[in-house]
């Protein structure tokens, strides 16, 4: 009885608080309904916990909003509700200058949840959001048709230039950003969660060194990006290969500046390369471990994937093999395009990283296309078209957009089994 009496004063106000939160949320939504003939107001989640979604998802949503406003011939008012964890404070400061952001608290969270619930119940559009983790894929092409929103202030760019010059960076040279995915960042940042299911996406930074040396020969700086890496990155051949990720002068502001001003971004499809996507910079994607992800909507980009070797069937899987295997025993409702580490283990599939030479060849292809002035003229030649014709056909993939990306030419020549 004593325990019950002590808990009552705590529990009752708690439920009352939740009730009032939901009540206020629905009053807010009612106001949106009533104002709809005069002003279109929407709620949008601002995914702040992971920088890739923080930048890319927001930029693509803004492209969707821009397109819809043109069609409606009206200006919408969007209330963006941030998540509780902010992965990059500088990115957060940029978005606060560009859009209407409110902090995450119990009330704003209740408004967002209520808006999603009412939207589903009444089939009345109240939010701008992507329903699942890859929900932005069908809209990536809008980035080629809409103006860039994400950008730094001029004074911040000038500050970055001073810092780079004071640390011996020759800004008369162009630079390429390099980012490999490893397990360190997530394990240290979110150490209460288990991330081993994503380890198949990791790669060794040492396999990117040959590409960095190639760029140095072209008088181009390479900036190794990322955070909390344990492995260092340097070259015995050139001082133009810079391990910025482990530099004492590294900062969130410089992260954004370097990624937004690079010649192109070499990545395995993770994290900070989202800034390059938002700024409409070309990507070279290597060691891509989710072969059905991102590829079909990338413009001016080059990709090569990891190898998936079936130990049971004794051969490498092409994209259709991978997809059919996923359909039968790997994909889930909330994960309809990827096989994760536990799936690959269960299906007895080994992932093999791209070699140093394969990575260098992909970088060389991008560099040559840019220096020869062909980047804006890149089209899918017969080999590329043949590859895309062999890509799995399914309505669950068709909504990802048209095949605009280029699989590495040399990579495809050496792996003709990937094509038709």
RAHUGI-V586544 format. One record per backbone hydrogen bond with DSSP energy under -1.0 kcal/mol. NH is the residue of the N-H (numbers start at 1). CO is the residue of the C=O. E is the energy in kcal/mol with one decimal. If there is no record, write none. Layout:
# RAHUGI-V586544
NH;CO;E
NH;CO;E
This chain:
# RAHUGI-V586544
5;1;-2.4
6;2;-2.1
7;3;-1.7
8;4;-1.6
11;7;-2.7
12;8;-2.1
14;10;-1.2
15;11;-2.0
16;12;-2.2
17;13;-2.6
18;14;-2.0
19;15;-2.3
20;16;-2.4
21;17;-2.3
22;18;-2.4
23;19;-2.4
24;20;-2.7
25;21;-2.3
26;22;-2.3
27;23;-2.0
28;24;-2.4
29;25;-2.1
30;26;-2.1
31;27;-1.9
32;28;-1.7
33;29;-2.2
34;30;-2.5
35;31;-2.1
38;35;-1.6
39;35;-3.8
42;77;-2.3
43;126;-2.6
44;79;-2.7
46;81;-2.9
48;46;-1.2
54;50;-2.7
55;51;-2.2
56;52;-2.4
59;55;-2.4
60;56;-2.8
61;57;-2.5
62;58;-2.4
63;59;-1.7
64;60;-2.3
65;61;-2.7
66;62;-2.6
67;63;-2.2
68;64;-2.5
69;65;-2.5
70;66;-1.8
71;67;-1.8
72;68;-2.6
73;69;-1.7
74;69;-1.4
77;40;-3.0
79;42;-2.9
80;100;-3.1
81;44;-2.8
82;102;-2.2
83;46;-1.2
87;48;-2.9
92;88;-2.0
93;89;-2.1
94;90;-2.0
95;91;-2.5
96;92;-2.1
99;95;-3.0
101;99;-1.1
102;80;-2.8
109;105;-2.5
110;106;-1.4
111;107;-2.2
112;108;-2.3
113;109;-2.5
114;110;-2.4
115;111;-2.4
116;112;-2.2
117;113;-2.2
118;114;-2.9
119;115;-2.4
120;116;-2.0
121;117;-2.3
122;118;-3.0
123;119;-1.3
128;43;-2.1
135;132;-2.1
137;134;-2.0
139;136;-2.1
140;137;-1.2
142;139;-1.7
143;140;-2.1
144;141;-1.5
145;142;-1.4
157;153;-2.0
158;154;-2.3
159;155;-1.7
160;156;-2.2
161;157;-2.3
162;158;-1.9
163;159;-2.1
164;160;-2.6
165;161;-2.5
166;162;-2.3
168;165;-1.6
169;164;-2.5
171;169;-1.0
173;170;-1.6
176;221;-2.7
177;264;-1.3
178;223;-2.9
179;266;-2.2
187;183;-1.9
188;184;-2.2
189;185;-2.8
190;186;-2.7
193;190;-1.9
198;195;-2.0
199;196;-1.6
201;198;-2.0
202;199;-2.0
203;181;-2.3
207;204;-1.6
208;205;-1.9
209;206;-1.3
212;208;-1.8
213;209;-2.6
214;210;-2.0
215;211;-2.2
216;212;-2.2
217;213;-1.9
219;216;-2.0
220;215;-2.3
221;174;-2.5
222;240;-2.5
223;176;-2.7
224;242;-2.8
225;178;-3.5
242;222;-2.8
244;242;-1.8
245;224;-2.0
246;243;-1.3
247;244;-2.0
250;247;-1.2
255;251;-2.3
256;252;-1.5
257;253;-2.1
258;254;-2.9
259;255;-1.9
260;256;-2.2
261;257;-1.5
263;175;-3.4
265;282;-2.1
266;177;-3.3
267;284;-2.5
273;270;-1.7
274;271;-1.9
275;272;-1.8
277;273;-1.9
278;274;-2.6
279;275;-2.0
280;277;-1.6
281;276;-3.3
284;265;-2.8
285;302;-3.0
286;267;-2.6
288;304;-1.6
293;290;-2.5
297;294;-1.1
302;283;-2.2
303;406;-2.2
304;285;-2.4
306;288;-2.3
307;352;-2.7
309;350;-3.2
310;315;-2.6
311;348;-2.3
314;310;-1.5
315;310;-1.0
317;308;-3.2
322;318;-2.5
323;319;-2.2
324;320;-2.8
325;321;-2.3
326;322;-2.1
327;323;-2.5
328;324;-1.9
329;325;-2.4
330;326;-2.3
331;326;-3.2
332;335;-1.6
341;197;-2.3
344;340;-2.7
345;341;-2.2
346;342;-2.1
347;343;-2.4
348;345;-1.2
349;344;-3.1
350;309;-2.9
352;307;-2.3
359;355;-2.1
360;356;-2.5
361;357;-2.7
362;358;-1.9
363;359;-2.0
364;360;-2.8
365;361;-2.2
366;362;-1.8
367;363;-2.8
368;364;-2.8
369;365;-2.0
370;366;-1.9
371;367;-2.8
372;368;-1.9
373;370;-1.1
374;369;-2.2
377;374;-1.3
385;381;-3.0
386;382;-2.5
387;383;-2.0
388;384;-2.3
389;385;-2.0
390;386;-1.2
397;394;-1.9
398;394;-2.4
400;397;-2.1
401;398;-1.2
404;402;-1.5
406;301;-1.9
408;303;-2.5
412;408;-2.5
413;409;-2.2
414;410;-1.8
418;415;-2.2
419;416;-1.8
